[in-house]
Amino acid sequence: MSQQKMSKVSAAGLLVAMGVVYGDIGTSPLYVMKAIVEENGGLHSLNPDFILGAVSLIFWTLTFLTTIKYVVIALNADNHGEGGIFSLYTLVRKKSKYLIIPAMIGGAALLADGVLTPAVTVTTAIEGLRGIPAFYERFGMDQNIIVIITLIILLILFTVQRFGTDVVGKAFGPVMFLWFTFLGGMGLFHFAQDLSVIRALNPMYAIKLLVSPDNKLGILILGNIFLATTGAEALYSDMGHVGKKNIQVSWPYVKICLLLNYLGQAAWLLSVYQDPKVQAVEQLNPFFQILPASWMIFGVVFATIAAVIASQALLSGSFTLVSEAIKLRLLPRMKIMYPGSSIGQMYIPAVNFILWLACSLIVLTFRTSSHMEAAYGLSITVTMLMTTFLLYFYLAQKRHNNLLAACVSLFFAAIETIFFISSAAKFLHGGFVAVIMALLILAVMIIWEWGNIIQEKASDTVHLKDYIPQLAALRSDESIPMYQTNVVFMVPHVTDDEIGKQFVYSILDKRPKRAQTYWFVNVIVTDEPYTKEFSIDTLGTDFIVVVRLYLGFRVNQEVNVYVRQIIHDLMKDGRLPEQPQRYSLTPGRIVGDFQFVLIEEELSNNTELDKWERQIMQAKLFIKRHTMSPENWFGLEYSDVLYETVPLIIGKMKKTRLIERTK
């Protein structure tokens, strides 16, 4: 579906929003009430005020954070239709160079959340099998079978990513619409039996619960309440897939269904919390308990499908997030594949493998959903706080009253800080896993960004115009064999005619490269997602072409294709002479052959850097060697590519002087 169609409200757009955007938040009823009951000591510790207070906290959390902050405010902070913390950063980064810090922290935390969501949701759904008598009689409370089934489902889920999800993705919307309808229907069935639980919408119940002695966790109960809104950040990140209007129109239905289910679970808890038989149930999950016995198999299967869809949506979001970070130069280049035809359909093998491995290890380590819930939520509170921080600059930038922007931002920051503190209490009980994963991702981002800054500060450049006479003479020197008709250098930076010294060194000194035309191509990733533009400067010659390719951060960098289009345009305009080929499969071919030269850098031992900067640069070059090759990144896999190694000299050269030995 096109981006233009997605920007309008339509039945198809609303269905796609159901399948892509709400997967994470839509599976929250599987484990939120379960976590609240377990953490408070079990069913026997409950009373009516506690149950109503818990639902009240859930309702107002969904209202303040998901509805007001994200659906009403954040969705309007779109970058040409794209959402998420990196798109928000591109809108405000001119305000301060330091805004890259919250963007990196938030992005790293969101990626860490991508590991935990599949593990929690799928495990919780599979644990519902114990409600089926035949399964319980055969396996009882044996967690090994749950772990095995979960690992198999996760393996299948991560394996199918390489084939694309176009066909399956089209079914996600209708399935999730039915899922939310199912949630609402099951909740309404029990809610109708005790309409008094509607009292939970009164915020006084939420406030009373936070200070009630019956609440054994105190303020820390918010760590479990927060699980109800963990999908809010994904909702913002996936805006580009479906359009903000489709999200804004579909959200009320989703929220009503979620609320009905929580009210239904509350009504059921009020009816059984004093029942000894129900109190004796191990690992009680109110979500599955409210289902009629004859519906249990259907409920478990449906919950598993919803969990897989939620995981799939989060995986797609992770791929998109990494892709945007790469093109914003916050992460090293990695191989990106586009197996589907839908917007945002991409597959990054390295990220997929790391996520699968980490997710499987979490399942094997924590085993039960209860233990995983302890690790869940902490990282996403960090992302939400960073988004709030960037939103302040966005609101101020949009000529809103600065005081109003500050008040709105502080309001959300205060709520999220309390949630962060509550979730941080889980650190030793599993939260450290999310923190470690986020810190590892953040470390790579810091190394990459810091390394870029170091290189840019000390880059040695020359003016290309100063070398036009030498290049003209070399081009005409028949004593030197023709190296290639077109020699193309991929240059990271071009300012007017100023380029890196190493590129001129490669042509004149490393090995004289006689060519008919010298190309210097600089790819500039724009803040807009789908830009495809270029500018050229021939420096007053017909044999030097400086090309700036302006490509959106979601556009494939197929440099080979773009350069061939440009050379045809220049020849058509008479700005470059034709390059007739004597020997060719194509009769009348007027464009010659191409040699793409890619410069690889090795840190010179003669470079004077302080200890930390040298460590950062060595780490960056190490990561660079073990990630995607430049030819794959620039779409040159099937082109004639030459790699040349040059010493990377940053800062001052070390002074060395030999002393002649006398006999």
BELQUIZI-V439687 format. One record per residue. N is the residue number from 1. PSI is psi in degrees with one decimal (none if undefined). BURIAL is # if it has 16 or more other C-alpha atoms within 10 Angstrom, else .. Layout:
<<N/PSI/BURIAL> <N/PSI/BURIAL>>
This chain:
<<1/135.0/.> <2/158.8/.> <3/-37.2/.> <4/-41.8/.> <5/-38.3/.> <6/-24.7/#> <7/-11.6/#> <8/151.8/.> <9/127.4/#> <10/161.0/.> <11/-41.4/.> <12/-43.4/#> <13/-39.3/#> <14/-39.0/#> <15/-42.5/#> <16/-38.8/#> <17/-40.7/#> <18/-43.1/#> <19/-33.1/#> <20/-41.0/#> <21/-38.0/#> <22/11.3/#> <23/-47.8/#> <24/-52.3/#> <25/-25.7/#> <26/-17.6/#> <27/0.3/#> <28/-38.7/#> <29/-16.1/#> <30/-31.6/#> <31/-9.4/#> <32/-56.4/#> <33/-34.2/#> <34/-46.3/#> <35/-40.6/#> <36/-45.3/#> <37/-47.2/#> <38/-45.8/.> <39/-22.2/#> <40/-2.1/#> <41/5.1/.> <42/177.4/#> <43/-37.2/#> <44/-14.8/#> <45/-2.5/#> <46/161.8/#> <47/167.0/#> <48/-43.1/.> <49/-36.4/#> <50/-47.3/#> <51/-46.8/#> <52/-36.8/#> <53/-38.1/#> <54/-45.5/#> <55/-36.3/#> <56/-43.6/#> <57/-41.1/#> <58/-47.1/#> <59/-47.0/#> <60/-26.9/#> <61/-46.1/#> <62/-35.8/#> <63/-51.5/#> <64/-51.3/.> <65/-55.2/#> <66/-52.8/#> <67/-57.0/#> <68/-52.4/.> <69/-49.3/#> <70/-54.0/#> <71/-40.8/#> <72/-44.4/.> <73/-58.7/.> <74/-36.4/#> <75/-21.2/#> <76/-13.6/.> <77/62.9/#> <78/148.6/#> <79/89.5/#> <80/43.9/.> <81/-10.9/#> <82/144.7/#> <83/-173.7/#> <84/165.4/#> <85/-32.2/#> <86/-36.5/#> <87/-38.8/#> <88/-39.7/#> <89/-41.3/#> <90/-25.0/#> <91/-26.0/#> <92/0.8/#> <93/-19.9/#> <94/-16.8/.> <95/-36.8/.> <96/139.7/.> <97/-18.6/.> <98/-7.2/.> <99/-12.7/#> <100/-26.5/#> <101/-54.7/.> <102/-31.5/#> <103/-43.7/#> <104/-43.3/#> <105/-47.0/#> <106/-41.5/#> <107/-42.1/#> <108/-41.8/#> <109/-37.8/#> <110/-37.9/#> <111/-37.6/#> <112/-36.9/#> <113/-29.4/#> <114/-19.4/#> <115/-37.3/#> <116/-36.0/#> <117/-50.9/#> <118/-39.7/#> <119/-46.7/#> <120/-51.2/#> <121/-44.6/#> <122/-42.8/#> <123/-44.4/#> <124/-43.4/#> <125/-43.5/#> <126/-32.9/#> <127/-20.7/#> <128/-16.3/#> <129/-24.6/#> <130/-16.5/#> <131/-8.7/#> <132/118.4/.> <133/-45.3/.> <134/-41.4/.> <135/-44.3/.> <136/-39.0/.> <137/-33.4/.> <138/-42.0/.> <139/-16.2/.> <140/-133.3/.> <141/17.9/.> <142/113.2/.> <143/-17.7/.> <144/-42.5/.> <145/-35.7/.> <146/-44.5/#> <147/-43.8/#> <148/-48.1/.> <149/-42.0/.> <150/-45.4/#> <151/-38.5/#> <152/-45.3/.> <153/-42.9/#> <154/-39.6/#> <155/-44.6/.> <156/-44.6/.> <157/-48.1/#> <158/-28.6/#> <159/-39.8/.> <160/-8.7/.> <161/-36.2/#> <162/-20.3/#> <163/-2.7/.> <164/160.3/#> <165/26.1/#> <166/-51.9/.> <167/-48.6/.> <168/-37.5/.> <169/-33.3/#> <170/-24.4/#> <171/-15.4/.> <172/-45.1/#> <173/-57.8/#> <174/-39.6/#> <175/-45.5/#> <176/-31.5/#> <177/-43.7/#> <178/-36.5/.> <179/-47.2/#> <180/-36.8/#> <181/-39.3/#> <182/-44.7/#> <183/-48.8/#> <184/-40.7/#> <185/-45.8/#> <186/-39.4/#> <187/-42.1/#> <188/-34.8/#> <189/-45.3/#> <190/-35.7/#> <191/-37.9/#> <192/-22.4/.> <193/-14.0/.> <194/79.6/#> <195/-11.5/.> <196/-17.7/.> <197/-9.3/#> <198/-17.4/#> <199/-22.2/.> <200/-20.6/#> <201/-12.5/#> <202/119.2/#> <203/-16.3/.> <204/-32.6/.> <205/-37.5/#> <206/-44.8/#> <207/-43.5/.> <208/-38.4/.> <209/-38.0/#> <210/-26.7/#> <211/3.4/.> <212/139.9/#> <213/-19.4/.> <214/-19.2/.> <215/97.5/#> <216/-18.5/#> <217/-15.1/#> <218/-138.0/.> <219/-22.2/#> <220/-10.3/#> <221/-22.4/#> <222/-22.7/#> <223/-34.5/#> <224/-36.7/#> <225/-37.7/#> <226/-25.7/#> <227/-21.5/#> <228/-16.8/#> <229/17.1/#> <230/-23.0/#> <231/1.1/#> <232/-40.2/#> <233/-37.2/#> <234/-35.5/#> <235/-43.6/#> <236/-41.3/#> <237/-33.4/#> <238/9.1/#> <239/-38.0/#> <240/-21.9/#> <241/-30.8/#> <242/-15.2/#> <243/140.8/#> <244/-32.5/#> <245/-37.8/#> <246/-34.4/#> <247/-46.4/#> <248/-34.2/#> <249/-35.6/.> <250/-23.1/#> <251/-43.2/#> <252/-41.9/.> <253/-43.8/.> <254/-45.4/#> <255/-41.4/#> <256/-43.2/.> <257/-42.7/#> <258/-46.1/#> <259/-41.7/#> <260/-38.5/#> <261/-42.5/#> <262/-39.3/#> <263/-37.9/#> <264/-42.8/#> <265/-38.3/#> <266/-42.3/#> <267/-39.7/#> <268/-43.9/#> <269/-39.4/#> <270/-28.8/#> <271/-17.6/.> <272/-3.8/.> <273/-16.1/#> <274/4.4/.> <275/115.8/.> <276/-36.0/.> <277/-44.6/.> <278/-36.4/.> <279/-26.2/.> <280/-9.2/.> <281/127.1/.> <282/142.8/.> <283/51.9/#> <284/132.5/#> <285/107.8/#> <286/-30.2/#> <287/-47.5/#> <288/-27.6/#> <289/-26.6/#> <290/-8.9/#> <291/140.0/#> <292/148.4/.> <293/-39.0/.> <294/-15.6/.> <295/-1.8/.> <296/-48.2/#> <297/-46.1/#> <298/-43.7/.> <299/-42.6/#> <300/-44.6/#> <301/-45.4/.> <302/-43.1/#> <303/-37.8/#> <304/-42.8/#> <305/-43.6/#> <306/-38.4/#> <307/-40.3/#> <308/-41.9/#> <309/-42.1/#> <310/-42.5/#> <311/-41.0/#> <312/-45.6/#> <313/-38.9/#> <314/-35.1/#> <315/-45.4/#> <316/-40.4/#> <317/-36.8/#> <318/-42.4/#> <319/-43.6/#> <320/-43.9/#> <321/-46.0/#> <322/-42.4/#> <323/-44.1/#> <324/-39.8/#> <325/-38.6/#> <326/-47.2/#> <327/-15.5/#> <328/8.4/#> <329/38.0/.> <330/-11.8/#> <331/154.9/#> <332/159.6/#> <333/139.6/#> <334/158.0/#> <335/125.9/#> <336/127.7/#> <337/151.0/.> <338/79.5/#> <339/-19.4/.> <340/178.4/#> <341/-5.8/.> <342/157.2/#> <343/132.5/.> <344/-2.4/#> <345/108.2/#> <346/163.9/#> <347/123.8/#> <348/101.7/#> <349/-45.5/#> <350/-43.4/.> <351/-41.6/#> <352/-44.0/#> <353/-43.9/.> <354/-43.4/.> <355/-42.8/#> <356/-46.2/#> <357/-46.9/.> <358/-41.5/#> <359/-43.7/#> <360/-39.7/#> <361/-35.9/.> <362/-42.7/#> <363/-43.6/#> <364/-33.6/#> <365/-49.0/.> <366/-27.9/#> <367/-56.5/#> <368/153.7/#> <369/-31.5/#> <370/-42.4/#> <371/-36.4/#> <372/-35.0/#> <373/-27.3/#> <374/-29.7/#> <375/-13.4/#> <376/143.0/#> <377/-30.7/#> <378/-47.3/#> <379/-36.1/#> <380/-27.1/#> <381/-34.8/#> <382/-45.7/#> <383/-43.2/#> <384/-40.8/#> <385/-41.7/#> <386/-37.3/#> <387/-42.1/#> <388/-42.5/#> <389/-45.7/#> <390/-32.5/#> <391/-34.1/#> <392/-47.1/#> <393/-34.9/#> <394/-46.8/#> <395/-40.9/#> <396/-37.7/#> <397/-30.3/.> <398/19.4/.> <399/24.5/.> <400/159.0/.> <401/125.0/.> <402/-38.2/.> <403/-41.0/.> <404/-43.1/.> <405/-40.9/#> <406/-41.5/#> <407/-44.6/.> <408/-46.5/#> <409/-42.8/#> <410/-35.1/#> <411/-49.9/.> <412/-37.5/#> <413/-37.7/#> <414/-45.2/.> <415/-47.4/.> <416/-30.5/#> <417/-41.4/#> <418/-42.8/#> <419/-39.1/#> <420/-46.0/#> <421/-41.5/#> <422/-42.1/#> <423/-33.0/#> <424/-23.3/#> <425/-18.6/.> <426/1.5/#> <427/-52.5/#> <428/-14.4/.> <429/12.0/.> <430/-18.9/#> <431/-24.9/#> <432/-25.8/#> <433/-48.6/#> <434/-40.3/#> <435/-44.5/#> <436/-45.3/.> <437/-43.8/#> <438/-40.0/#> <439/-36.9/#> <440/-44.7/.> <441/-42.7/#> <442/-37.5/#> <443/-43.0/.> <444/-42.6/#> <445/-43.6/#> <446/-45.5/#> <447/-43.9/#> <448/-46.7/#> <449/-44.1/#> <450/-42.6/#> <451/-41.0/#> <452/-42.0/#> <453/-43.0/.> <454/-45.6/#> <455/-42.0/.> <456/-33.9/.> <457/-35.1/.> <458/17.0/.> <459/138.1/#> <460/114.4/#> <461/162.0/#> <462/161.1/.> <463/120.6/#> <464/-32.6/#> <465/-31.1/.> <466/-18.7/.> <467/8.1/.> <468/-44.4/#> <469/-43.5/.> <470/-40.8/.> <471/-36.5/#> <472/-42.5/#> <473/-42.8/.> <474/-40.7/#> <475/-32.1/#> <476/-5.1/.> <477/99.3/.> <478/-7.2/.> <479/-16.7/.> <480/128.4/.> <481/146.0/.> <482/121.2/#> <483/-48.0/#> <484/154.3/#> <485/-47.3/#> <486/123.3/#> <487/123.9/#> <488/123.4/#> <489/132.2/#> <490/109.3/#> <491/134.3/#> <492/-27.6/.> <493/140.3/#> <494/126.2/#> <495/109.5/.> <496/-112.8/.> <497/15.0/.> <498/122.9/.> <499/172.2/#> <500/139.5/#> <501/-29.7/.> <502/-23.9/#> <503/-40.5/#> <504/-37.1/#> <505/-40.9/.> <506/-38.6/#> <507/-43.8/#> <508/-35.1/.> <509/-45.8/.> <510/-51.6/.> <511/112.3/.> <512/124.3/#> <513/97.0/#> <514/125.8/#> <515/162.9/#> <516/-36.2/#> <517/134.8/#> <518/126.5/#> <519/137.5/#> <520/106.1/#> <521/125.5/#> <522/121.5/#> <523/122.8/#> <524/118.7/#> <525/120.5/#> <526/165.2/#> <527/-23.4/#> <528/148.8/#> <529/-29.3/#> <530/27.2/#> <531/139.2/#> <532/87.1/#> <533/164.2/.> <534/158.5/#> <535/151.5/.> <536/155.6/.> <537/119.1/.> <538/3.1/#> <539/31.0/.> <540/14.7/.> <541/175.4/.> <542/23.8/#> <543/0.4/#> <544/129.4/#> <545/117.6/#> <546/117.4/#> <547/131.1/#> <548/116.0/#> <549/120.4/#> <550/104.1/#> <551/135.2/#> <552/157.5/#> <553/-3.3/#> <554/5.9/#> <555/136.9/#> <556/138.4/#> <557/73.5/#> <558/74.3/#> <559/-38.9/#> <560/-45.8/#> <561/-44.6/.> <562/-41.3/.> <563/-39.1/#> <564/-35.1/.> <565/-41.9/.> <566/-42.6/.> <567/-35.2/#> <568/-41.3/.> <569/-42.1/.> <570/-39.7/#> <571/-37.3/.> <572/-36.0/.> <573/-4.0/.> <574/15.7/.> <575/-17.2/.> <576/141.6/#> <577/152.5/#> <578/157.0/#> <579/68.0/#> <580/136.6/.> <581/124.7/#> <582/-37.5/.> <583/116.7/.> <584/149.4/.> <585/-22.1/.> <586/110.2/.> <587/137.7/.> <588/21.2/.> <589/128.7/.> <590/0.3/.> <591/128.0/#> <592/-171.0/#> <593/164.6/.> <594/141.7/#> <595/118.0/#> <596/123.1/#> <597/121.9/#> <598/122.9/#> <599/123.6/#> <600/137.6/.> <601/139.1/.> <602/131.2/.> <603/121.6/.> <604/140.6/.> <605/-14.9/.> <606/5.4/#> <607/131.9/#> <608/104.9/#> <609/150.5/#> <610/169.8/.> <611/-46.5/.> <612/-42.5/.> <613/-38.4/#> <614/-40.9/#> <615/-41.8/.> <616/-46.3/#> <617/-39.5/#> <618/-39.3/#> <619/-42.0/#> <620/-46.0/#> <621/-34.2/#> <622/-47.4/.> <623/-41.0/#> <624/-39.8/#> <625/-25.8/.> <626/13.9/.> <627/-157.4/.> <628/141.2/#> <629/148.8/.> <630/-34.9/#> <631/-36.3/#> <632/-39.9/#> <633/-43.7/#> <634/7.1/.> <635/35.6/.> <636/21.7/#> <637/-32.8/.> <638/18.4/.> <639/167.8/.> <640/108.2/.> <641/134.8/#> <642/130.1/.> <643/131.5/.> <644/139.2/.> <645/130.4/.> <646/150.0/#> <647/134.1/.> <648/110.7/#> <649/115.5/#> <650/131.7/#> <651/-157.8/#> <652/148.7/.> <653/141.9/.> <654/135.9/.> <655/123.3/.> <656/142.9/.> <657/124.9/.> <658/145.6/.> <659/126.6/.> <660/131.5/.> <661/130.5/.> <662/144.4/.> <663/none/.>>
